[in-house]
Amino acid sequence: MNTRSSHDLSRRRFLEQSMLTTAAAMAIAGRNASGAEPQQQQQPSIGPNDTIQVAVIGAGGRGQSHIDGFAGKKGTVVTHICDCDEKAGQRSCEKAAEKQGGKKPIWVRDLRKLLDDKSINAVSIATPNHWHSLGAIWAIQAGKDVYVEKPVSHNVLEGRRVVQAARKHQRMVQTGTQSRSNKGMREAMEFIHAGGIGEVVISRGLCYKRRDSIGPKGTYEVPKEVDYDLWSGPARLLPVTRKRFHYDWHWQWEYGNGDLGNQGIHQMDLCRWALGEDRLSDRVWSFGARLGYEDAGETANTQVVVHDYGKRKLIFEVRGLPTSDYKGAMVGIIIEGTKGYVVMTSYASGTAFDLDGKPMKQFDGGGDDGHYKNFTDAVRSRDYTKLNADIEQGHLSSALCHLGNISLRLGKEVAGAEVTNMLRSQGGDDSVVETWGRTAEHLSGNSVKDYSIWMGQQLAIDPISETFVGKDAPNHWLTREYRAPYSLPTEQSV
C-alpha cells in the first residue's frame, strides 16, 4: 500500500490543478453559507453515562430509520429534527416524541442555524445525495460527530473532502452502509479473506430492483411547505421536472446518482470489501441506458460497470426492469474464487459454495441497530478506527459508483445488436461479454427491442490522487460547480 504522505502530496497537486478548471466553483470556496470563514467548535467530551444529543437532518424515508436508530435508545436522545419541508419535519418530531416518552424534538428548517447549537453532540444526515457531503463538512466544522447516509457524496472530490475534514477536526464520521456492522456479513468477509473460496477472481454486485417510470417530464410546482432554495443547496436552482418531488430526485443527475448510487452503493461497498482493496480501481468502464420507458428520469436503469483491479475485477449490474435472479441473488453480491463462491442475498445472509455448487457454510445475523450503536460507541471512545464504516470506506465505495456513472455519461450511442462485437473489440474479456449477454436476454424478456445503449469511455485512474490520467483526462467530472453560498471548502480551509 502507498503511504499516507504520498497520498497527500498527490492530492495536493491535483487540487492545485483542479482550481484552474473549476474556478467558478472554487472562487468562493472555503467559506460557509453565511460567507464567513468556518470556525471549529470544541464540543464537551461524552462520558460513558452521558446522553448523546442527536439532531436528525432529513425527515424522509431514511430519516425515519435514523429516528428509529437514536430515539428512545439507551444513551441517545433526538433533540432536533431539521428539514426544509415543514410538514415532514413536524411529523417526524411527533414520531420521535412517541419513541422517547414525550420528549419532542425541536424542528429547524435551516441546518446552518441547527449547527450553531452547541448542545447538539452529533448529527445524522439523511438528506438527498447532493447535500450529504456539504452537510457533513459543515457539521464537522461545527464540532459535531456525524452519521451520514450512503452515498456519502454526490461526486468524487467532495467525498474526499469529508474525509479530510473528519481527520482534521478529529470527528467520528460513520457511513450508512449498515451491512458492515451485521454479524452475518462480517463472518462472510472473514471467510473470504481467510481463503475460504481460494483467490478471489471476480467480485460481482447485483442491484436487480424494480423501478417503474416516474412519469413524463414536465414543469411541476414545488410543494408549498418546501423551501426550495434550501432544498437545492449546492445544486443549480432548476425548474422541477418530475411529478413526485420527494424521492424521484434519485433519477436526476443534478441531485442523485441513479440506482448505482442509491441501492447499489451498499453492494458496491461489499464487493470492494470482499476484494480487500482500500483504494479506487485502476480503470473503469461502464455501459447501459434508461430503457423500457421514457420519463423524467435521466439515470440508467440498465447498467454494467467494470472496475479493473489488475488481476481481479469488480463487475456491477443494475436492472430496473422486471428480472429473474442470478445464482439466487437479486440485490446482493456474488464473490467468485478459485475454489468456490459466496452468494449473499441480503444485507446479512448468504451461503458459501464449492465449485460444484455444494453448500460449504451459511452466514446470517444482522439488523440496523448495531450500526447506530457502533457509531455512538465511537463517539464515546473518540477512536475512529472503531467505526465499522468509517467515512474513508464510505468515500471509496461511493467514488466507485460515481466513476462508473462518469464513464457511462462520457460514452457514445451504440445499437444493442452491436454491443457484443464492440465489447470484444475494445478488450472486454469473457466475464464482461457474458455479463452483457445475460443483460441482453433480460431486455429481450421485457420486450425491449431496437434499442441503443451508451458505450462508456474506458478511463484510467490514479487511485492515489483519485484522478483520471492520460490525454484529455476528464477530471472536471470529479466535482461540480457549487451554487453560492453553498460552496465546497478547499482542502486548506475544510
LUMDO-985464 format. One record per residue (C-alpha): residue number from 1; residue in one letter; chain; x negated, z negated, y negated. Coordinates in Angstrom, 1 decimal, decimal comma. Layout:
<nodes>
 num residu chaine     c1     c3     c2
 NUM      a      A      X      Z      Y
...
</nodes>
This chain:
<nodes>
 num residu chaine     c1     c3     c2
   1      m      A    0,0    0,0    0,0
   2      n      A   -1,1    0,6   -3,6
   3      t      A   -1,9   -2,3   -5,8
   4      r      A    0,4   -3,5   -8,5
   5      s      A   -2,3   -2,8  -11,1
   6      s      A   -2,4    0,9  -10,2
   7      h      A    1,4    1,0  -10,2
   8      d      A    1,5   -0,4  -13,7
   9      l      A   -1,2    1,9  -15,0
  10      s      A    0,6    5,0  -13,6
  11      r      A    3,9    3,8  -15,0
  12      r      A    2,4    3,2  -18,4
  13      r      A    1,0    6,8  -18,5
  14      f      A    4,4    8,1  -17,6
  15      l      A    6,2    6,1  -20,2
  16      e      A    3,9    7,3  -22,9
  17      q      A    4,7   10,9  -21,9
  18      s      A    8,4   10,3  -21,5
  19      m      A    8,7    9,1  -25,0
  20      l      A    7,9   12,6  -26,2
  21      t      A   10,5   14,2  -24,1
  22      t      A   13,2   11,6  -24,7
  23      a      A   12,6   11,0  -28,4
  24      a      A   16,2   10,9  -29,3
  25      a      A   16,9    8,1  -26,7
  26      m      A   13,7    6,1  -27,5
  27      a      A   13,8    6,3  -31,2
  28      i      A   15,8    3,1  -31,4
  29      a      A   14,7    1,7  -28,1
  30      g      A   13,6   -1,9  -27,9
  31      r      A   16,5   -3,3  -30,0
  32      n      A   19,6   -4,9  -28,7
  33      a      A   23,1   -3,9  -29,6
  34      s      A   23,0   -5,7  -32,9
  35      g      A   19,8   -3,9  -33,9
  36      a      A   17,6   -7,0  -33,7
  37      e      A   14,5   -7,4  -31,5
  38      p      A   15,5   -9,2  -28,3
  39      q      A   14,6  -12,9  -28,1
  40      q      A   14,1  -14,6  -24,8
  41      q      A   16,2  -17,8  -24,4
  42      q      A   14,9  -20,6  -22,3
  43      q      A   17,6  -21,9  -20,0
  44      p      A   17,5  -25,5  -18,7
  45      s      A   16,4  -25,8  -15,1
  46      i      A   19,1  -26,2  -12,5
  47      g      A   18,7  -29,2  -10,2
  48      p      A   19,9  -29,4   -6,6
  49      n      A   23,1  -31,3   -7,7
  50      d      A   23,8  -29,4  -10,9
  51      t      A   26,7  -26,9  -11,1
  52      i      A   25,6  -23,3  -11,9
  53      q      A   27,9  -22,0  -14,6
  54      v      A   28,6  -18,3  -13,9
  55      a      A   30,0  -15,5  -16,1
  56      v      A   31,5  -12,5  -14,3
  57      i      A   31,2   -9,3  -16,2
  58      g      A   33,6   -6,6  -15,0
  59      a      A   37,1   -7,5  -13,7
  60      g      A   37,7   -4,5  -11,4
  61      g      A   37,6   -4,4   -7,6
  62      r      A   34,1   -5,6   -7,2
  63      g      A   34,6   -8,1   -9,9
  64      q      A   37,3   -9,7   -7,8
  65      s      A   34,8  -10,1   -5,0
  66      h      A   32,4  -11,7   -7,4
  67      i      A   35,0  -14,2   -8,5
  68      d      A   35,6  -15,0   -4,8
  69      g      A   31,9  -15,4   -4,4
  70      f      A   31,5  -18,0   -7,1
  71      a      A   34,9  -19,6   -8,0
  72      g      A   35,8  -22,7   -6,0
  73      k      A   32,5  -22,7   -4,1
  74      k      A   30,3  -25,8   -4,0
  75      g      A   27,7  -25,8   -6,7
  76      t      A   29,1  -23,0   -8,8
  77      v      A   31,9  -22,5  -11,3
  78      v      A   33,1  -19,4  -13,1
  79      t      A   33,3  -20,4  -16,8
  80      h      A   33,7  -16,9  -18,4
  81      i      A   35,0  -13,5  -17,5
  82      c      A   34,1  -10,5  -19,6
  83      d      A   35,8   -7,2  -19,6
  84      c      A   36,7   -4,7  -22,3
  85      d      A   40,1   -4,3  -20,6
  86      e      A   42,0   -7,3  -21,9
  87      k      A   44,7   -7,1  -19,2
  88      a      A   42,2   -7,0  -16,4
  89      g      A   40,2   -9,8  -17,9
  90      q      A   43,1  -12,2  -18,5
  91      r      A   44,5  -11,5  -15,0
  92      s      A   41,1  -12,4  -13,5
  93      c      A   40,9  -15,6  -15,5
  94      e      A   44,2  -16,7  -13,9
  95      k      A   42,9  -15,8  -10,4
  96      a      A   39,7  -17,8  -10,9
  97      a      A   41,7  -20,8  -12,2
  98      e      A   43,7  -20,9   -9,0
  99      k      A   40,5  -20,9   -6,9
 100      q      A   38,8  -23,7   -8,9
 101      g      A   41,5  -26,3   -9,3
 102      g      A   42,9  -25,1  -12,6
 103      k      A   39,6  -24,7  -14,4
 104      k      A   40,4  -21,5  -16,2
 105      p      A   37,5  -19,3  -17,4
 106      i      A   37,3  -18,0  -21,0
 107      w      A   38,0  -14,3  -21,4
 108      v      A   35,4  -12,5  -23,6
 109      r      A   35,8   -8,8  -24,5
 110      d      A   32,2   -8,1  -25,6
 111      l      A   29,3   -9,0  -23,4
 112      r      A   27,0   -9,4  -26,4
 113      k      A   29,0  -12,4  -27,5
 114      l      A   29,1  -13,7  -24,0
 115      l      A   25,3  -13,7  -23,7
 116      d      A   24,9  -15,8  -26,8
 117      d      A   26,5  -18,7  -25,0
 118      k      A   23,7  -20,9  -23,7
 119      s      A   25,9  -22,9  -21,4
 120      i      A   26,0  -19,9  -19,0
 121      n      A   23,3  -20,1  -16,4
 122      a      A   23,9  -16,8  -14,5
 123      v      A   25,9  -13,6  -14,9
 124      s      A   27,4  -11,5  -12,2
 125      i      A   27,7   -7,8  -13,2
 126      a      A   30,4   -5,6  -11,6
 127      t      A   30,9   -3,0  -14,4
 128      p      A   30,9    0,8  -14,0
 129      n      A   27,5    2,1  -12,9
 130      h      A   26,4    3,3  -16,4
 131      w      A   26,4   -0,4  -17,6
 132      h      A   24,6   -2,0  -14,7
 133      s      A   21,0   -1,8  -15,9
 134      l      A   21,6   -2,4  -19,6
 135      g      A   23,9   -5,3  -18,9
 136      a      A   21,3   -6,8  -16,6
 137      i      A   18,5   -6,4  -19,0
 138      w      A   20,4   -7,9  -21,9
 139      a      A   21,4  -10,9  -19,7
 140      i      A   17,7  -11,3  -18,6
 141      q      A   16,6  -11,3  -22,2
 142      a      A   19,2  -13,9  -22,9
 143      g      A   17,7  -16,2  -20,3
 144      k      A   20,3  -15,7  -17,6
 145      d      A   19,8  -15,1  -13,9
 146      v      A   21,7  -12,0  -12,7
 147      y      A   23,6  -10,8   -9,7
 148      v      A   24,1   -7,1  -10,3
 149      e      A   26,2   -4,7   -8,3
 150      k      A   24,9   -1,6   -6,5
 151      p      A   23,6    0,8   -7,6
 152      v      A   21,6   -1,3   -9,9
 153      s      A   21,1    1,7  -12,2
 154      h      A   22,6    5,0  -13,3
 155      n      A   19,2    6,6  -13,4
 156      v      A   15,7    6,0  -12,1
 157      l      A   13,9    4,8  -15,3
 158      e      A   16,4    2,2  -16,3
 159      g      A   16,3    0,7  -12,8
 160      r      A   12,5    0,2  -13,0
 161      r      A   13,1   -1,3  -16,5
 162      v      A   15,3   -4,0  -15,0
 163      v      A   12,5   -4,9  -12,5
 164      q      A   10,1   -5,2  -15,4
 165      a      A   12,5   -7,4  -17,4
 166      a      A   13,1   -9,7  -14,4
 167      r      A    9,4  -10,2  -13,8
 168      k      A    8,5  -10,7  -17,5
 169      h      A   11,2  -13,3  -18,1
 170      q      A   10,9  -14,9  -14,7
 171      r      A   14,6  -14,4  -13,9
 172      m      A   16,3  -14,3  -10,4
 173      v      A   18,0  -10,9  -10,1
 174      q      A   19,9  -10,2   -6,9
 175      t      A   21,2   -6,7   -5,9
 176      g      A   24,7   -6,5   -4,5
 177      t      A   23,6   -4,9   -1,2
 178      q      A   25,1   -7,7    0,9
 179      s      A   24,0   -6,4    4,3
 180      r      A   20,5   -7,8    3,6
 181      s      A   22,0  -11,3    4,0
 182      n      A   24,0  -10,5    7,1
 183      k      A   22,7  -12,1   10,3
 184      g      A   23,5   -9,0   12,5
 185      m      A   21,8   -6,6   10,2
 186      r      A   18,7   -8,8    9,7
 187      e      A   18,4   -9,1   13,5
 188      a      A   18,7   -5,3   13,9
 189      m      A   16,0   -4,7   11,4
 190      e      A   13,7   -7,3   13,1
 191      f      A   14,3   -5,5   16,4
 192      i      A   13,5   -2,1   14,9
 193      h      A   10,3   -3,3   13,1
 194      a      A    9,1   -5,1   16,3
 195      g      A    9,1   -1,7   18,1
 196      g      A   12,4   -2,1   19,9
 197      i      A   13,1    1,6   19,8
 198      g      A    9,5    2,7   19,6
 199      e      A    8,2    4,5   16,5
 200      v      A   11,0    5,4   14,0
 201      v      A   11,2    9,2   13,5
 202      i      A   14,4    9,6   11,5
 203      s      A   16,4    7,1    9,6
 204      r      A   19,9    8,5    9,2
 205      g      A   22,6    7,3    6,8
 206      l      A   26,3    8,3    7,1
 207      c      A   28,9    8,0    4,3
 208      y      A   31,9    9,5    6,0
 209      k      A   34,5    8,1    3,7
 210      r      A   37,7    9,9    2,9
 211      r      A   38,1   10,8   -0,7
 212      d      A   41,2   12,6   -1,9
 213      s      A   41,5   14,7   -5,0
 214      i      A   41,6   12,7   -8,2
 215      g      A   43,9   15,2   -9,8
 216      p      A   43,5   18,1  -12,3
 217      k      A   41,0   17,9  -15,2
 218      g      A   42,9   17,3  -18,5
 219      t      A   42,9   15,2  -21,6
 220      y      A   44,3   11,7  -21,0
 221      e      A   44,9    8,7  -23,1
 222      v      A   42,6    5,6  -22,9
 223      p      A   44,7    2,6  -21,8
 224      k      A   45,7    0,7  -24,9
 225      e      A   44,2   -2,6  -23,6
 226      v      A   40,7   -1,0  -23,2
 227      d      A   38,0   -1,0  -26,0
 228      y      A   36,7    2,5  -25,2
 229      d      A   33,6    2,2  -27,3
 230      l      A   32,5   -0,9  -25,3
 231      w      A   33,6    0,7  -22,0
 232      s      A   31,5    3,8  -22,7
 233      g      A   28,5    1,8  -23,9
 234      p      A   25,3    3,8  -23,4
 235      a      A   27,2    6,9  -22,3
 236      r      A   28,5    9,5  -24,6
 237      l      A   31,9    8,9  -26,2
 238      l      A   33,8   11,7  -24,5
 239      p      A   37,5   12,5  -24,0
 240      v      A   38,9   11,1  -20,9
 241      t      A   39,4   14,0  -18,4
 242      r      A   40,6   12,1  -15,3
 243      k      A   44,1   10,8  -14,7
 244      r      A   43,2    7,4  -13,4
 245      f      A   41,0    5,7  -15,9
 246      h      A   39,6    3,0  -13,7
 247      y      A   37,6    3,7  -10,6
 248      d      A   37,7    7,5  -10,7
 249      w      A   34,8    7,4  -13,1
 250      h      A   32,7    7,3   -9,9
 251      w      A   33,1   11,0   -9,5
 252      q      A   32,0   12,0  -13,0
 253      w      A   28,2   12,3  -13,8
 254      e      A   28,4   10,6  -17,2
 255      y      A   29,4    7,2  -15,6
 256      g      A   29,0    7,4  -11,8
 257      n      A   26,7    8,8   -9,1
 258      g      A   29,2   10,1   -6,5
 259      d      A   29,7    8,5   -3,1
 260      l      A   25,9    8,8   -2,6
 261      g      A   25,5    6,1   -5,2
 262      n      A   28,8    4,3   -4,6
 263      q      A   29,3    3,6   -0,9
 264      g      A   26,2    5,4    0,2
 265      i      A   23,7    3,2   -1,6
 266      h      A   24,4    0,5    1,0
 267      q      A   23,4    2,8    3,8
 268      m      A   20,5    4,3    1,8
 269      d      A   19,1    0,8    1,4
 270      l      A   19,4    0,1    5,1
 271      c      A   17,7    3,4    6,0
 272      r      A   14,8    2,6    3,8
 273      w      A   14,6   -0,9    5,1
 274      a      A   14,5    0,4    8,7
 275      l      A   11,6    2,6    7,7
 276      g      A    9,7   -0,4    6,3
 277      e      A    9,0    1,6    3,1
 278      d      A    8,7   -0,3   -0,2
 279      r      A    8,3    2,9   -2,2
 280      l      A   10,0    6,1   -3,1
 281      s      A    9,6    9,1   -0,8
 282      d      A    7,0   11,9   -1,2
 283      r      A    9,6   14,7   -1,5
 284      v      A   13,4   15,0   -1,9
 285      w      A   15,7   17,9   -1,1
 286      s      A   19,5   18,0   -1,3
 287      f      A   22,3   20,5   -0,8
 288      g      A   26,1   20,3   -1,0
 289      a      A   29,1   20,7   -3,2
 290      r      A   32,5   19,5   -4,1
 291      l      A   34,7   21,3   -1,6
 292      g      A   38,3   21,3   -0,3
 293      y      A   40,0   20,9   -3,7
 294      e      A   39,4   21,5   -7,4
 295      d      A   39,9   18,4   -9,6
 296      a      A   38,5   16,4  -12,5
 297      g      A   35,6   15,2  -10,3
 298      e      A   32,1   16,6  -10,7
 299      t      A   30,0   14,9   -8,0
 300      a      A   29,6   16,3   -4,5
 301      n      A   32,0   15,2   -1,7
 302      t      A   29,9   17,1    0,9
 303      q      A   26,1   16,5    0,6
 304      v      A   22,9   16,2    2,6
 305      v      A   19,9   14,5    1,2
 306      v      A   16,4   14,7    2,9
 307      h      A   13,7   12,3    1,8
 308      d      A   10,3   13,0    3,3
 309      y      A    8,0   10,1    4,0
 310      g      A    5,3   12,1    5,7
 311      k      A    5,7   11,9    9,5
 312      r      A    9,2   10,4    9,1
 313      k      A   12,4   11,4    7,4
 314      l      A   15,3    9,7    5,8
 315      i      A   18,4   12,0    6,2
 316      f      A   21,6   11,1    4,4
 317      e      A   25,1   12,7    4,9
 318      v      A   28,1   12,4    2,6
 319      r      A   31,5   13,6    3,8
 320      g      A   34,6   13,0    1,7
 321      l      A   37,0   15,2    3,7
 322      p      A   38,6   14,1    7,0
 323      t      A   36,0   14,0    9,7
 324      s      A   35,2   12,6   13,1
 325      d      A   32,4   10,1   13,7
 326      y      A   28,8   10,9   14,7
 327      k      A   27,5    8,8   17,6
 328      g      A   30,2    6,3   16,9
 329      a      A   29,5    5,8   13,2
 330      m      A   31,5    6,8   10,2
 331      v      A   30,0    4,6    7,5
 332      g      A   26,7    3,3    8,9
 333      i      A   23,2    4,1    9,9
 334      i      A   21,5    5,7   13,0
 335      i      A   17,9    4,9   13,4
 336      e      A   16,2    7,3   15,8
 337      g      A   13,0    6,2   17,5
 338      t      A   10,7    7,5   20,3
 339      k      A   12,1    5,0   22,8
 340      g      A   15,8    4,8   21,7
 341      y      A   18,1    4,5   18,7
 342      v      A   20,1    1,9   16,9
 343      v      A   23,6    2,5   15,6
 344      m      A   25,0    0,1   13,0
 345      t      A   28,7    0,9   12,4
 346      s      A   29,4   -1,7    9,7
 347      y      A   27,6   -3,9    7,3
 348      a      A   26,5   -6,3   10,1
 349      s      A   27,4   -5,0   13,6
 350      g      A   25,9   -2,4   16,0
 351      t      A   24,0   -1,6   19,1
 352      a      A   20,6   -0,5   20,3
 353      f      A   20,5    2,2   22,9
 354      d      A   17,7    3,6   25,1
 355      l      A   17,1    7,4   25,2
 356      d      A   19,7    7,8   27,9
 357      g      A   22,4    6,1   25,8
 358      k      A   22,4    2,9   27,7
 359      p      A   23,0   -0,2   25,5
 360      m      A   20,0   -2,5   25,2
 361      k      A   21,0   -5,1   22,6
 362      q      A   24,0   -6,0   20,4
 363      f      A   23,9   -7,2   16,8
 364      d      A   26,7   -9,0   15,0
 365      g      A   27,4  -11,5   12,3
 366      g      A   28,0  -11,1    8,5
 367      g      A   30,1  -11,9    5,5
 368      d      A   29,6  -11,6    1,7
 369      d      A   29,4  -15,4    1,1
 370      g      A   25,8  -15,6    2,4
 371      h      A   24,6  -13,1   -0,2
 372      y      A   26,0  -15,1   -3,1
 373      k      A   24,6  -18,3   -1,6
 374      n      A   21,2  -16,7   -1,2
 375      f      A   21,4  -15,9   -4,9
 376      t      A   22,3  -19,4   -6,0
 377      d      A   19,7  -20,9   -3,7
 378      a      A   17,1  -18,8   -5,5
 379      v      A   18,4  -19,8   -8,9
 380      r      A   17,7  -23,4   -7,9
 381      s      A   14,3  -22,8   -6,3
 382      r      A   13,1  -20,4   -9,1
 383      d      A   11,4  -18,2   -6,4
 384      y      A   12,5  -14,6   -6,4
 385      t      A   10,7  -13,9   -3,1
 386      k      A   13,5  -15,9   -1,5
 387      l      A   16,1  -13,3   -2,6
 388      n      A   17,3  -11,2    0,3
 389      a      A   17,9   -8,3   -2,0
 390      d      A   15,5   -8,7   -5,0
 391      i      A   16,0   -6,3   -7,8
 392      e      A   13,0   -4,2   -6,9
 393      q      A   14,6   -3,5   -3,5
 394      g      A   17,8   -2,5   -5,3
 395      h      A   15,9   -0,3   -7,7
 396      l      A   14,1    1,6   -5,0
 397      s      A   17,2    2,3   -2,9
 398      s      A   19,2    3,2   -6,0
 399      a      A   16,5    5,6   -7,1
 400      l      A   16,6    7,4   -3,7
 401      c      A   20,2    8,2   -4,4
 402      h      A   19,5    9,4   -8,0
 403      l      A   16,7   11,6   -6,8
 404      g      A   19,0   13,2   -4,2
 405      n      A   21,5   14,0   -6,9
 406      i      A   18,9   15,4   -9,3
 407      s      A   17,7   17,8   -6,5
 408      l      A   21,3   18,9   -6,0
 409      r      A   22,1   19,4   -9,6
 410      l      A   19,0   21,5  -10,2
 411      g      A   19,9   23,8   -7,3
 412      k      A   21,3   27,3   -7,2
 413      e      A   24,6   28,5   -5,7
 414      v      A   24,3   29,9   -2,2
 415      a      A   27,1   31,3    0,1
 416      g      A   27,9   29,0    3,0
 417      a      A   27,1   31,7    5,5
 418      e      A   23,5   32,0    4,1
 419      v      A   22,7   28,3    4,2
 420      t      A   21,1   28,1    7,7
 421      n      A   18,7   31,0    7,1
 422      m      A   17,8   29,7    3,7
 423      l      A   17,1   26,2    5,1
 424      r      A   14,7   27,8    7,7
 425      s      A   13,0   30,0    5,1
 426      q      A   12,4   27,0    2,8
 427      g      A   10,8   24,9    5,5
 428      g      A   13,7   23,0    6,9
 429      d      A   13,0   21,7   10,4
 430      d      A   15,3   21,3   13,4
 431      s      A   16,6   17,9   12,2
 432      v      A   17,7   19,4    8,8
 433      v      A   19,2   22,6   10,3
 434      e      A   21,1   20,5   12,9
 435      t      A   22,5   18,2   10,2
 436      w      A   23,7   21,2    8,3
 437      g      A   25,2   22,8   11,5
 438      r      A   27,4   19,7   12,0
 439      t      A   28,3   19,7    8,4
 440      a      A   29,4   23,4    8,5
 441      e      A   31,5   22,6   11,6
 442      h      A   33,1   19,8    9,7
 443      l      A   34,0   22,1    6,8
 444      s      A   35,5   24,6    9,2
 445      g      A   37,6   21,9   10,7
 446      n      A   39,0   21,2    7,3
 447      s      A   39,8   24,9    6,8
 448      v      A   37,2   25,3    4,1
 449      k      A   36,2   28,9    4,2
 450      d      A   34,3   31,4    2,0
 451      y      A   32,7   28,6    0,1
 452      s      A   29,4   28,2   -1,7
 453      i      A   27,1   25,2   -2,0
 454      w      A   24,3   24,2   -4,3
 455      m      A   21,0   24,5   -2,6
 456      g      A   18,9   21,9   -4,4
 457      q      A   15,3   22,2   -5,5
 458      q      A   12,7   20,6   -3,4
 459      l      A   11,0   18,1   -5,7
 460      a      A    7,6   16,5   -5,1
 461      i      A    7,4   12,8   -6,1
 462      d      A    4,6   10,5   -7,1
 463      p      A    6,0    7,3   -5,5
 464      i      A    3,7    5,1   -7,6
 465      s      A    4,5    6,4  -11,0
 466      e      A    8,1    7,2   -9,9
 467      t      A    7,9   10,6  -11,5
 468      f      A    8,2   14,2  -10,3
 469      v      A    4,9   16,1  -10,0
 470      g      A    4,0   19,8  -10,3
 471      k      A    4,5   22,5  -12,8
 472      d      A    7,7   22,1  -14,9
 473      a      A    8,4   18,7  -13,3
 474      p      A   12,0   17,8  -14,5
 475      n      A   11,1   14,3  -15,5
 476      h      A   13,6   14,2  -18,3
 477      w      A   16,2   13,9  -15,5
 478      l      A   14,9   10,5  -14,6
 479      t      A   16,5    9,0  -17,7
 480      r      A   19,3    9,8  -20,1
 481      e      A   20,0    9,9  -23,8
 482      y      A   21,3    6,5  -24,8
 483      r      A   24,1    6,2  -27,4
 484      a      A   23,2    3,9  -30,3
 485      p      A   23,4    0,9  -30,4
 486      y      A   23,4    0,7  -26,6
 487      s      A   19,8    1,6  -26,2
 488      l      A   17,3    1,1  -23,3
 489      p      A   14,3   -1,1  -24,3
 490      t      A   10,8    0,2  -23,8
 491      e      A    8,6   -1,4  -21,3
 492      q      A    6,8   -3,2  -24,0
 493      s      A   10,0   -4,6  -25,6
 494      v      A   12,0   -5,3  -22,5
</nodes>
